Amino acid sequence: MALHNESCCEQKKGTMMREKTGTENKNGKAKILSVPVLTLVLAAGLLYFMMEVGALESTFWNSVSPLSWIPEWVLVNGFTYLALICAVSLVVPRYSISILVLTVLFAVMAAVNHFMFRMHGSLFTLVDIYNVFTAANVAGSYHFGFDKYIAMILLVALLLSAMSIKLFLRKETDRTHTKYKVIIHLILTVLPVYFLYFSAMSPLASLRNSWIWHWDIQYATYGFLPPFIVNAIKGLNTIIEPEGYAADTLSGLPDVDNTHAVTMDEYPDILIILNESWYDLEQFTTVNSDADYLENYHHMENAVKGYAVIPGYTGGTNNSEYEFLTSNSVNLLAQGTPFFSLDMTNAHSIVDYLKALGYETGAGHPAAPNNYHRGTVYPLLGFDHSWFESEFKPLETYHGYCSDVHAVRTILDLMNGMDRNRPHFGYLLTLQNHGDWINLDEEEMSVSVAPPYSYGDETISRIREYVSCMIETDNSILYLMQRLTQQYEETGRRTIVCMVGDHAPTLIIDLQTELEGSEKSIAEHITPFFIWANYPIDTGSVRNTELVDICDLVPVLLKTAGMPLSVYYEHIVRMVNEGISAHTDIFITGKEGMASHQGDYATEIESTGGIYLNDKEELRYLTDGSEQSAMVRMYSWLEYNNLDRKTRLDELFFPQ
């Protein structure tokens, strides 16, 4: 009996021990599972925070706080980063390594965003991978200091690295390739990605379905990564079809009356110049320079002068170049730098237009031909000659780059080498005024400034150097006029010239201004232009030229010269005559997003292509039902037909 009782006790004791062990195992598993879950959530949050520091830059402290963001977008970003961690964990067998890989990747991207914003006022996109050689060529002229943003990026990266090392040392919690975890990771990767970036119910649906050329203006609302991913999904070779487009609506457009246009033996030589960072600082702020840095420009006679709306903010030369040469707005491009995102083979532009009229054509740029693939794209556009840095040597430099005077002298010399029995068309993209403005010594600066703001010595020096560069550009205008005037007097050869700045300098990011809302945005996006000739021209042949779009300049130049126009160019001239001054992006920056034309009743606009600037410099919607909006809509239809190789009606885009 005693033995039986003892046996029962042993059995009960064994059962209790097994139950205890089972409970401990369950608790242990739960603990093991809870550690990586918490770590992954924390890692996703830190990656999110690190990327926003790099993307938001100066606005991070002034107008945007992570705690003030709409919770919906915090969750969107959080699940995006978590899905990325889980996706990498499907490939890499340890959480610690997955987190470390993404830490390095996003730390580099955050730093790139920060420095790109300082260089160009824009953030990183996939197409910038193609621009790496261009970036390398210009990065050396900028001063990249170790500031608080880079310090924060580095601090978060070190914290994430420490988390990864600590997790790496705990092998029992660091394993990812178990059957259970693989299934969980698949779910946490596929479901968030599908719902957020492909589902019609996604909070990103409006962002995904709308046109946003400069998507990075939305980062204060969406964060950096969601718009980046959405635009990557859209692809790099997409042209947006405008609402209401139908090719048959264009075939009935009236022909252009070119009966009064000049004849072939009267065609003038044409030179158009896109001048790097040529900008009037006084349009944006007060610098109180002791010299008029636009003196020759201000005193030009026999000229059409004004300001042109540029698509980029402190950067985007290739966008301006594309609009200047083609008269096509970037509004219809889904994303990307045009020379990379579009097939430029036989793309319609002023080049093939003038070649159809018998012109010999050439393009010059005193830099490397691999910048934005210009060495490839210029011939694709149809230029008979492409001249790069070797043709501009020996260089005469100012501010570390080929001086504008030397660039103008060289392009005129090269054009003089063309067939004297044919009219000449030349295009020059200058380089002198490329940032940063830290290359001149004290004695090399030709001006003093006294802005009514509290700037440090470094900012004052950069303003002085920039204004000194503007004076050198102004000297090139004087040289251009004197040389071509002498040429006309000696040979009778006529030349008409158009010059415009490609964008504002990045310098204005650091400058204070009293402007706000739409006035500030317009000032940030306009540069001076002129159309001048060495022979008498009708400077009043086109009205309302005080503020035009860079897309308008070539048609206005042709009209001013009395040249035959295509239906496309004629429509653009009509828009200018009606006072429709801009049909590219006007970005109204500020805490409330983009302000509409409704004044105090500001409205956030997601699709910047849906607005235009009227003759009163008011932002208007394409849906406002006005005759002006109908003209802008027709312009977008013509442009789309121009870009669509399959349905393009060539008779609309060549001389009639």
N, C-alpha and C positions, 0 to 999 in steps of 0.2 A: 504493500500500500504506500509505504513511504517512497519506494522507488518510483511508483506511478506518479505520485504528487510531484516528485522532483523532476520527472520527465516533462510533466505538464508545465511546470514553472520555466523549464529551459525553453520549451516551445514558445511560450508566451513572451519570454525575454527576447528570443530570436526574432519573433514577429515584430515586437516593438522596435528592435534595433533596425530591422529592414525598413519599417515605416519611417523611422527617424532619418535613416540614410537617404530614403527616397525623397523625403521632404527637403533635406539639405541639398540633394542633387537638383531638385526643382528650383529651390531658392538660388542655388549657385548658377544654374542656367539662366534664370531670370536676370540675375545680377550681371552675368557675362553679356547677355543680350542688351541690357539697358545701357551699358558703357558705350558701345559703338553707336547706338541710336542717339544718345545725348551728344556724343562727339561729332557725329555727322551733322546734326542740326546746328551745333555751335560753329562747325567749320563752314557750313553753308552761309550762316549769318556773317561771319568774318570775311569770307570771300566777297560777299555782297557789299559790305561796308568798304572794303579796300578798293573795289572797282569804282564805287561812287566817288571816293576821294579823288581818284585820278581823273574821272570824267567831269566832275562838277567844278573843279579848280576854284576860281575866284568866287563863284556864286555859292560855293558850299557854305562859307561862313556868313555871307551877307544876306542871302534870301532863302536858302533852302536848308532844312534840317531833316535828318532821317526820321526824327520823331514826328515831324509835321506831314510826312508823306501819307497819301491816302492808304489806309491799311490794305486795300485790295491789291495795290501794286507792290506793297511789301511782301505779301503772300505770293504774288506772281513771281517776283524775283527770288524769294526764298525757295520755292518749289523748283525753280529753274536750276539754281545752283545745286540743290539737293539731287535733282535728277542727273546732273552732270557728274557728281561724285559717284552716284550709283552706277552710271554708265561706265565710268573708268574702272570701278570696282568689279565689273563683270569681266574685265580683261586682266587687271592686276590682282594677284592673289592676296594682297594685304591692304586694309583700309589706310594704314599709315602712309604707304607708298602712293596710293591714289590721291590722298589729300596733299601730299608733298608735291606731286606732279602738277596738280591744279594750282597750288600756291605759287609755284615758280611761273607757270603760264600766265596767271592773272596778275601777278605782281609786275611782270614785264609789260603786259597790256595796260595796266593802270599807269605805269610810268610813261609808256608811249603816248597814251591819251593826254597826260599832263603836258608833255613836251610838244605834242602836236598842236594842242590848244595854244600854247605859247608861240608857236611858229606860224600857224595858219588860222587859228580861231575855230578849228573844227576837230572832230574826234576821229578815231581810227575806224576804217571800214575795210572790208575784204579787198577792195580794189587797191588799197594802199600797199598791199603786198607787191603789186605790179610797179608801184611807184618807189620801190625801195632804193633804186639807183638815183632817182631824182632827189629823194630825201637825203641820201648820203652826200650828194653834190652840194647841197645848200646848208646842211646842218652845221657845217664847220663855221659858218658866219654868225651863229647864234651862241649866246652865253647861257648855258644850262646850269644854274646854281642848285645847291642842295638847300631846298626850302622846306617849309612846314608840311607841304603835301607829300613830298618825297619821303620826309621823315615819318609821316603817318603810314604811308604805304609800307615802308621798311619795317616799322614797328609791328604792324599787323602780320606781315609775312614772317617775321621772327616768332611771333606768338603761335601762328599756325605750324611753323616748323617744330617748335617745342612740343606742341600737342602731338604731332606726328611721331616724334622721337619717343615720347612717353608711351604712346599707343604701341609703337613698334616693339618696345621692351615687354609688353604684355601679350605674349603670343596667343594665349588662350582666348583673348578677346579680339585679336587682330586678324583672325582668319576670315576670308570672304567667300572662298570657293567650297561651300557646303551646299548640298542640294536645296535646303530650305532657304539659305541666303540668296542663292542665285535666282530663285523664284521671286523672292521679295524685291531684289534689285531690278529684275525685269519689270515688275509691276510699277515700282517707283520711278523707273526711267520712261517706260512707254506711256503710261496713263497721263502723267503731267504734261509730257511733250505733246501728245495728241490733243489733249483738252485745251492747252494754252495756245498752241501754235497752228492747229489745223481744224479744230472744231468750230462750228458756227456759233456755239454758245460761249466761246471764249471771251473773256473781258478784253482781249487783244484784237477782237474781230474788226473793230473800227480802224485800228492802226494797220492791221493786215490788209484791209480792203481799200484803204484810202491811199492817195498819192502823197508821199512825203519825200521831197528831194533831199533836203538837209534834215534827215531823221534825227540827228543829234540835238536839234533844238528842243526835242521832246524829252530829253533825259531827266529834266527836273520833275516830270510827271511820271514817266514810266520806269526810270532807272536806265542804266546803260545797256544791259544785256538783252532785254526783250526786244527793243527796236533793232538792235544789231542782228539778232537771230531772225527776226521777221524779214529784214531786208536781205539777209543772206539767202533765205528761202525763196524770196522773189527772184533771185538770180541777177546776173550782171548784164544781160542782153535783152532786157524787156523794154518795150516802148508802150506807154500807156495810151490806150485808145480813148480819146475825149468823148464825153457824153454827147449823144445825138449824132455822132459821125456817120455819114453815108457818102461814099465816093460819088454817087450820082448827083448829089447836091452841088458838087464842085464843077461838074462838066458844063453846067449852064451859066457859069460866070462870064460876064462880058469881056470881050477882048480889050486890050489896052490901045489907046490911040497914040501911036508913036510917030505920027506924021510930022510933028514939029521937032523931033529929036535930031541931034546932030548926026551928020553922015560919017561914014567910016574914015574919010580923010581928015575929019575934025576931031576924032577921038583923042582925048588927052591921055598922057601917061597918068597912072593912078598909083599912089603910094598910101598904104594904110599902116599905121603904127600902133601896136598895143604896148603901152609903156608901163613897165613894172612899177607898181606902187605909186603911180603918179596921182596925187590926191591933195585936195585943198584942206589943210587942217582947220582953217578958220570956218569951214562949214560945220565942223563938229565941236570945236572948242576955241578958246582964245589963247594964243601963244605970245602975242605982242612982239613979233619979230622986228628988228630994226632995219629990215630990208624987205622989199616986195618980192617974194619968191616966185610970183607969177607975172612979173612986170611985162615981159615981152608978150605973154599970152593976153594980158589985159589990154595991151595997146595994138593988137592985131587989127588990121583993116582988110576989107575984101574977104571977110570970113564969117562963117556961121559958128557961134560958140554957145556953150551951155554945159549942162551936166547930164551924164548918162547913168542909168540904173544898172548896177552890176549884180550878177547872181550870187557872188560870194561875199563873205564877211571876213575881211583881213586875210583872205587866201582864196584859192580856187582859180589860179591863172588859167588852167586848161578849160574850165567852164566858160570863162570870159572869152577865151580864144575861139572856142567852138561857136559861141553865140555870135561873135564878131564876124567870123568867116562865113557862117552858114545862114545867119539871120533866123535860126531855129532856137527857140527857148528850151532850156533844160527842163522846163515844166513837164514835158512829156516823157522824160527819161525816168525809169523806175529808180535808178540809183547809179552811182559809179562815175568815174572820170570819163568823159565822152570818148577820148582817144583810146581807151581800153574797153569800155562797155559797149561801144558800137563798132560795127564793121564799117570802116571809113572808105572802103574801096568804091571809087566813083561816087562818093556821097556828094550830093549837089551843094555847091557853095559858090561864092563869088569867083572862085578859080575857074571852074568849068563854064560859068556864065560868061566871063570875059574871054576865055579861050574860044567860045563859040562866036565871039565878035572879032576874033583875029588877033587877040593879045598874046604876047609872049610873057610868061609868068615866072616869078621867082620868090622864094621865101628865105628870110635870113634870121638867124638867132645866134648870138655870140656865146654859145655854150655847147655842151656835149649833145650829140644827136640822139643819145639814148634817153634824155629827159622827156618823159611822157611819150616815148617812142616817136618823137617828131621826125627822126631820120627815116622812119618807115611810113609815117602817116602823111607827111607833106607830099611825097610822090603819089601816094594813093589818092590824095585829093586832086591830083592832076598838075601840081606845080612842075614846070619844065626844069627848074633849077632849085636846089636846096643848099643853102650856104650855112655852115656852122662854124665853130670856133676857129678852125684852121684858116678859113677864108677871112677872118677878122684880124689875123695876126700880121704884123706885131701889134699887140693890144696896147691901147692907151687906156689906162684905168683911172677910176675915181671911186673912192669908198670900197676899194678892193675888187671892183668889177669893171667890165668894159664900159667906158664912159658913154653917155648918150650922144655926145658930139661925135665921137669916133664911130659909134654904131650907125648914126645917120650918114656920116661921110662915106662909110664903107658900102652901105646899101645903095646909095646914089651912084657910087663908082661902079658897082656890080650891075646896076640897071643900065648904066651908060654902055656897058659891054654887050648888051643885047642887040638884036637886029635893028638897025636904025630905020629900016623900012616898015617896021611894025610898031604899033603902040605897046607900051610896057606896063605891066602890073607888078608892083613889088609889095611884099608884106614883111614887116620887121617887128620882131618881138624883142624888146630890150631887156637888159639885166641890171643896169647900174644901181637901181634903187632897191634891190633885194635886201631884206633885213638879215641880221639884226643891225642896229645902228651903233656899232661899237668899234668901228675900224679907223676913224680919223683921229689924229692928234689935235691938240688944242689949236695949234697954228694953222691947221688945215681947214678949220671951220670958218666959214665966211660971215657968220651972223651971230648975233646975241638975241636971246629971248627973255621975256619977263612975264610969264603967265601968272594970272591972279589966283594961283592955287599953290598949296604947299606940297611941292615935289622935292624929292631928294636930289642930290647932286648927280646921281647916275641917270635919273629920268631927264633932268635938265640937259645933260650932255647928249642923250639920245635924241631929244627934240632938236637940239642945235644941229646935230649931224644930219638928221632927216631934212630939216629946212635947207641946210647947205646942199644936200643932194637935189632938192627941188630947184635951187638956183642953177645948178649945173644942167638940169633938164631944161630949164627956161633958156639957158644959153644955147642949147641944141636947137630950140625953136628958132632963135634968131639966126643961127648958122643956116638952118634949113631954108628960111625965107630969103636970106641974102644970096645963097648959092643958086636957088631955083630962079630968083628974080634976075640974076645976072645971066643965067642960062637962057631965059626967055628973051632978054634984051639982045643977046648975041646970036641966038639960033632960031628964035621964034617957037621953040619946042615947048608945048604947054604941059603943065603938070598940076594935078589937084591932089591934095593931101588930107587925110583924116587921121588924127591921133586921139587916143583915149587911154585913160588909166585902167589897169586890169582889176584893181581892188584897192581898198584902203590898206594902209600899213598896219601890221600887228601892234605897232606902237600905241594906237588909240585904245587898246585894251587897258592900258595903264593910265590913261588920261581922264580927267574929270570934265564933265559937261553939264550945262544947265538944261539941255534938251531932255525931253521925256517922250515915252510912247512912240507914236508913229513918226513924229518929227525926228526923234533920235535914230530910229531905224532907217529912215530915208537918208539921213546924213551919213550913216555908216555904210550905205550901199550906193553912193553916187560918187563919180569921179569926173574931172573936167574932160571936155572934148572940144575939138575944133575941126572945121573943114575950111581949108584955105587953098587958094590957087595962085599961081604966078601970072595969071591972066584974068581979065575981068569976068566975074561970075555973078549970077543973080542970087544974092544971099537971101532974098525973100521968097524964093520959089517954093519953099516949104514953111508953113506956119508952125507956131507952138514948139519951137526947137529948144526952148530954155531948159526943158527937162524931158529927155527921151530915154529910150531903152537902148542898151548896147546892140540889141538885135536890129534896131532901126537905122543904125548909122550908115551901113553900106547902101541901102535903098535911098536914104536922104542924100548921100554923096552923089549917087548916080543921077538923082533928080536935079540936084544943084548943078551938075555938070551938063545937064540937058541930054543925058544918055537914054537910049531906049530901055524901057522897063518891061519886066515880066508881069503876069497877073499877080504873082506872089509879092513882088517888090512894090507894085502899085498899091496893093491892099495895105501894106505896111505904111506907105507914105500917106494914104488916106487916114489911117489911124492917127498918125502924128498930126496931120492937119486938123483932125477933130479933137485934139488935145488929150488923146489917150496916151499918157506918157510912159506907162510901163506895163508890161505883161509878163514879167518874171517875178521872182520872189521878193516880197517886201516883208522881212521878218520883224515883227514887233515884239521885241524882247522885254521882259519884265516879269514881276511876280505873278501877274494875272494871265500870263501867256500872251497870245497875239491879240492885240486890240483891233476891233473892227472899225468901220467908218462911222459907227453909231456914237462916237464920242464917249461920253461918260459910261454908257452901257456897254462895257467891254465884253467881248465874246471870244472864247477860245476857238481858234480855227485850226482844224487838223490838216486840211488840205490847202496848202498855200497856193496851189495852182488855181484856186477858185476865186481869187481876188485880182483886181487891177487898180491902177492909179489913174484917176481922171484929171481933167484940165485944172481942177481946183486943188490938186494934190491930196485928194481924199481917197481912201481905200474903199473900193466898191466890190460888191459880189457879182459874179457872172450871172447869178440868178435874179438880179434886181429888175430885169425886164426892160432895161433901157436900150436905146439904139447903140450906145457905146458898147454895152456888154455883148450885144449881138455881133458887133465887129470883132471883138476879142475872141468870141467863140468861133467865128469864121476863120480867124487867124489860126487857132489851134487845129481846126479841121484841115486847113491847107498844109500846116506843118506836118500833121500826121500823114497826109497823103505823100508829102515830100519824103518822109522817112520810110514809108511802106513800099519796098521795092516792087512787090507783086502788083500793086494797083496804082502806082504813081502815074499821074497824068503829066508827062513831060512838057506838054504845051503850056502848062501853068507856071513853069519855073525857068523857062528860057525866053530870050527876046522874041518879040512878035513883030 
